[in-house]
Amino acid sequence: MKKNKQKIYLDYASTTPAGESVVSAMIPLLQKDFGNPSSLHALGQDALYAIDEARRKVAEFLGAKESEIIFTSSATEADNIALSGVLQKEKKAHVITSVIEHKAVLEPLNSSSAEVTYLPVNKEGVVKVEDVLKEIRENTVLVSIMYANSEIGTIQPIKEIGAAVKRINENRKKKIVFHTDAVQAVNYLPCKVNDLNVDLLTISGHKIYGPKGVGALFIRQGIEISPIFYGAKQERGVRPGTENTAAIVGLSQAVEDLQKNMTEKTEKLRDRIIDTILSEIPQTRLNGSRERRLPNNINISFKGVEGESLLIALDQKGIAVSTGSACASRSLLPSYVLLAIGLSHEEAHGSLRVTLGRMTTEKEVDYFLEQLPLIVERLRKISGK
Amino acid sequence: MKKNKQKIYLDYASTTPAGESVVSAMIPLLQKDFGNPSSLHALGQDALYAIDEARRKVAEFLGAKESEIIFTSSATEADNIALSGVLQKEKKAHVITSVIEHKAVLEPLNSSSAEVTYLPVNKEGVVKVEDVLKEIRENTVLVSIMYANSEIGTIQPIKEIGAAVKRINENRKKKIVFHTDAVQAVNYLPCKVNDLNVDLLTISGHKIYGPKGVGALFIRQGIEISPIFYGAKQERGVRPGTENTAAIVGLSQAVEDLQKNMTEKTEKLRDRIIDTILSEIPQTRLNGSRERRLPNNINISFKGVEGESLLIALDQKGIAVSTGSACASRSLLPSYVLLAIGLSHEEAHGSLRVTLGRMTTEKEVDYFLEQLPLIVERLRKISGK
């Protein structure tokens, strides 16, 4: 069917393939070591041990205690537990977040009865520390700001926000809890929770070459979190249901495999793509920040071209990219993230997200940069713009 | 370390190993077919197609429409969605359930603001249809009765309860929704939702030789269910978070592999175990029903013996069994299910659950029946009872 057999995946922010070592670590837990961690017999206890060991690895990566790590079925669930878990016990609570958070943060807040302040971002997509501080009220119980944005790759000053909240907490009886969704950051940025000054932090398996269907939530000791649904008392009563041992072990293997030395290579490829597009294709603009940017993120607006048309044309050439977050891809609305940094509806609709990953090669980038200008030119001709 | 290398697993109600075909079906979705089903490019659409196909298989098994199946991260989550999903929209709602439901049903109901009637069961653990009818009130919106109990294997008259509720609904403006947790039933009992007259039905992956971390909920067309947590709009807005494609496909493969012809063979082994224990070991009693019983469930009380001591002694002989549900195994409280059918605390503490599965052989049963009487005798001598 497909003429072009070449397959180039440049959508690593949507999801990543599980690494070989991850799949190898998972398979025994599905088959011979399939015990239920709640069972008292040896097979069950072996499964419990495997989870403990996974918890130790994730805790080590985050510089946290093992007892501070909870495994969940996804980052979405972890975000919901973090937010609703804090808010459920509070009446008339106030929360500060940003307008460009992931839906997994915005939607639970929209659905809660809390007062929510949605902070604006500057044209690069950055939340200002002083804006957070300005909005703190007496009844503020929670601040949730993502570590890095999935669409435009902007990195937030989490460490600085955390430090500022910490200072304010020194003079407050009711402490403010600081949460960050670090899903997009984990592959490239330092994630030690004490350096970041965060109380709650979310990670996802499938964004870091682990399996889908698993996430983890760091909950700083002393912070009480209620479950968002109920059953037996797994995961310290915070997350019920038989533990997904294979996925949990897969996530911990993915964390162990994180290659921090990928950053420089990835940044070089990213900069080459950005520079080439901006210089060789007229009427293009980079969305987000040039400096505070994830090493693997490119987000460009093309005047007079629909992002979806670009995506489909590239797909026909065997190149997989995105127009924004995968989660919103079936929506016809323009990206709320791009609108928030000041793009018009038309500009937002004309945007493309290219995200690099562990397997991305120079050759793949060559091919992409060869095809893209031709496609943009053709689409502009068709639309007459 | 272990002297006895023999490994006999007789705890299939706690969890099952994933079948070869299940693991084979999952691996591609973790690696080469790893796309995010929300991505518009071919890799994403292939993943979406895989989920659609999985949904078709599960729907077919249940005799339901594809649009009536929602995938979740566990049966616990599916039960919570079913119950809270119905109750969230209701004020002053009344729910009817039984005292022997799984924690995944009891705990969300305990945590809800609904009035809940907990129906008693008879000494075999059976809920009476007329007891359900008697408790129906004007504000009754939900009935939730499990298909078969995980501890004592008692099969409930789901079809009859469903038919009775259906008849009552004919004369009600506000229809009563009927939910059943079918987790333990799926391996052996008919599960066509229209025959069962159910509106909501829960299944689990890891109880039917599928992976952990996945469940499914049948939601009859026309029944509105709210999500229990929030994010992007996956699974028709009922269950957010990137779909766990590998586990979903694994679940559907497990459903496809269900071997109904296992029932007779399993029942024979079960009856041999029950008859041998009751006749050869003095002061034993069968818990649950002899007739309305899952083909793979044996639950026996041994006078003067602690269930946990039995479990540990058997484990040392390489035989894995349970004292009750795995989920409650870390609790020191006696089984609420056994208390509900009239056992004393002492009798409940002296109980053992043996559950058979697809891989159980005559030889394994021989060995178990050879070891058990010796162990019981020894433990009784030690305790002097």
Interface residues (C-beta under 8 A of the other chain):
Chain A: K2 K7 Y9 D11 S14 T15 T16 P17 A18 V22 V23 M26 I27 L30 Q31 K32 F34 G35 N36 S38 S39 L40 H41 A42 L43 G44 S73 S74 A75 T76 E77 D79 N80 S84 H102 K103 A104 E107 P108 N110 S111 H206 P211 K212 G213 V214 I228 F229 Y230 G231 A232 K233 Q234 P240 G241 T242 E243 N244 T245 A246 A247 E308 L311 I312 L314 D315 A320 V321 S322 T323 S325 A326 C327 A328 S329 R330
Chain B: K2 K7 Y9 D11 S14 T15 T16 P17 A18 V22 V23 M26 I27 L30 Q31 K32 F34 G35 N36 S38 S39 L40 H41 A42 L43 G44 S73 S74 A75 T76 E77 D79 N80 S84 H102 K103 A104 E107 P108 N110 S111 H206 P211 K212 G213 V214 I228 F229 Y230 G231 A232 K233 Q234 P240 G241 T242 E243 N244 T245 A246 A247 E308 L311 I312 L314 D315 A320 V321 S322 T323 S325 A326 C327 A328 S329 R330
